[in-house]
Amino acid sequence: MSERFIFTRHRTNCYHCGEDADQIIKAVSAQAQVVCSACGATRIFVPRFENTGAIGICTPIGCYDIWNIEAGAPCKKCGVTGPHDLTIGCSHFTTRCRNCGYTHFYRFNLEYIGQCPVGGADEVSAPRAP
């Protein structure tokens, strides 16, 4: 993710580990990510479409609380660096420039946990290799 668009944090309870932790939010043209700073649980969203439509046209209700966040970012369309509205749910991620209305809509694609849940080598309950 070398393109710099939206990089922000949102503190809330993680859907995976339940900890009150920063959720690292990154969005560029090719994908968007939400990563838990406590457990590494990561949700990847891929682009669905971009447009300048009306507010709220792509905000379906999901299985988790919907996050409505404001983040400062440079707009790809109008070039103004200013507030963008982020709406993040379990199956969608939208960004919208307040200046010109340019909207990116991403859909959920992949989820993984970035930290290995298995302990160190001393905690393995298998015989050592010969």
C-alpha positions as CSV (number, residue, x, y, z in Angstrom):
1,M,0.0,0.0,0.0
2,S,2.4,2.7,-1.2
3,E,-0.3,5.2,-2.3
4,R,-1.2,7.4,0.6
5,F,-4.9,8.1,0.9
6,I,-6.5,7.4,4.3
7,F,-4.6,6.3,7.4
8,T,-6.3,6.7,10.7
9,R,-7.2,4.9,14.0
10,H,-10.5,4.2,15.7
11,R,-10.5,3.0,19.3
12,T,-13.2,0.4,20.0
13,N,-13.7,-3.2,21.2
14,C,-12.2,-5.6,18.7
15,Y,-14.7,-8.0,17.1
16,H,-12.2,-10.9,17.4
17,C,-10.3,-10.5,20.8
18,G,-12.8,-8.2,22.5
19,E,-10.0,-5.9,23.7
20,D,-10.5,-2.1,23.8
21,A,-7.8,-1.3,21.2
22,D,-6.9,0.9,18.3
23,Q,-8.2,-0.3,15.0
24,I,-5.8,0.8,12.3
25,I,-7.7,1.9,9.2
26,K,-6.0,2.1,5.8
27,A,-7.6,2.8,2.5
28,V,-6.1,3.3,-1.0
29,S,-7.5,2.7,-4.5
30,A,-6.6,-1.0,-4.6
31,Q,-7.9,-2.0,-1.1
32,A,-8.9,-1.0,2.4
33,Q,-7.9,-2.7,5.7
34,V,-8.9,-2.6,9.3
35,V,-6.3,-4.1,11.6
36,C,-6.6,-4.6,15.4
37,S,-3.5,-3.3,17.2
38,A,-4.0,-5.9,20.0
39,C,-4.5,-9.2,18.2
40,G,-3.7,-8.5,14.6
41,A,-7.1,-9.5,13.3
42,T,-7.3,-8.0,9.8
43,R,-10.2,-7.4,7.5
44,I,-9.4,-6.7,3.9
45,F,-11.9,-4.9,1.6
46,V,-11.5,-4.7,-2.2
47,P,-12.9,-1.9,-4.5
48,R,-16.4,-2.4,-5.8
49,F,-16.9,1.0,-7.5
50,E,-16.3,4.7,-7.3
51,N,-18.8,7.5,-7.9
52,T,-20.0,10.9,-6.9
53,G,-23.5,9.7,-5.8
54,A,-25.6,10.8,-2.9
55,I,-24.7,10.2,0.7
56,G,-25.9,6.9,2.2
57,I,-26.4,5.0,-1.1
58,C,-24.0,2.2,0.0
59,T,-24.3,1.8,3.7
60,P,-26.0,-1.5,4.4
61,I,-26.5,-2.7,7.9
62,G,-24.1,-5.4,9.0
63,C,-23.4,-7.9,11.8
64,Y,-21.2,-5.4,13.8
65,D,-21.7,-1.8,14.8
66,I,-21.4,0.6,11.9
67,W,-18.5,3.0,12.4
68,N,-19.0,6.6,11.2
69,I,-15.6,8.2,11.3
70,E,-14.1,11.5,10.0
71,A,-10.6,11.4,8.6
72,G,-8.5,14.0,6.8
73,A,-7.1,13.0,3.4
74,P,-6.3,14.3,0.0
75,C,-9.1,13.6,-2.5
76,K,-8.2,11.8,-5.7
77,K,-10.8,13.7,-7.7
78,C,-10.7,17.3,-6.6
79,G,-7.3,17.3,-5.0
80,V,-8.4,19.1,-1.8
81,T,-7.0,17.8,1.4
82,G,-9.8,17.8,3.8
83,P,-12.4,15.8,5.7
84,H,-13.6,12.5,4.4
85,D,-16.5,10.5,5.9
86,L,-15.7,6.8,6.5
87,T,-18.5,4.3,7.0
88,I,-17.2,0.9,8.0
89,G,-19.3,-2.2,8.6
90,C,-18.7,-5.9,8.6
91,S,-19.1,-6.3,4.8
92,H,-18.5,-2.8,3.4
93,F,-16.2,0.2,3.7
94,T,-17.0,3.6,2.1
95,T,-15.0,6.8,1.9
96,R,-16.6,10.1,0.8
97,C,-14.9,13.4,0.2
98,R,-17.0,16.2,1.8
99,N,-15.7,18.8,-0.7
100,C,-16.8,17.1,-4.0
101,G,-18.7,14.0,-2.9
102,Y,-16.3,11.5,-4.6
103,T,-17.0,8.1,-3.1
104,H,-15.1,4.9,-2.9
105,F,-17.1,1.8,-2.1
106,Y,-15.2,-1.4,-1.0
107,R,-16.7,-4.8,-0.2
108,F,-15.4,-7.3,2.3
109,N,-13.1,-9.9,0.8
110,L,-10.8,-11.6,3.3
111,E,-10.2,-11.9,7.1
112,Y,-7.1,-13.2,8.8
113,I,-5.3,-13.1,12.1
114,G,-1.8,-11.6,11.9
115,Q,-0.4,-13.1,15.1
116,C,0.1,-16.9,15.5
117,P,-2.2,-18.2,18.3
118,V,0.2,-21.1,18.9
119,G,2.8,-20.6,21.7
120,G,6.5,-21.0,21.5
121,A,8.4,-24.3,20.8
122,D,8.5,-25.3,24.5
123,E,4.7,-25.3,24.6
124,V,4.2,-27.8,21.7
125,S,2.8,-31.2,23.0
126,A,4.5,-33.3,20.3
127,P,7.7,-35.3,20.5
128,R,10.9,-33.5,19.5
129,A,12.3,-34.4,16.1
130,P,15.2,-36.9,16.1
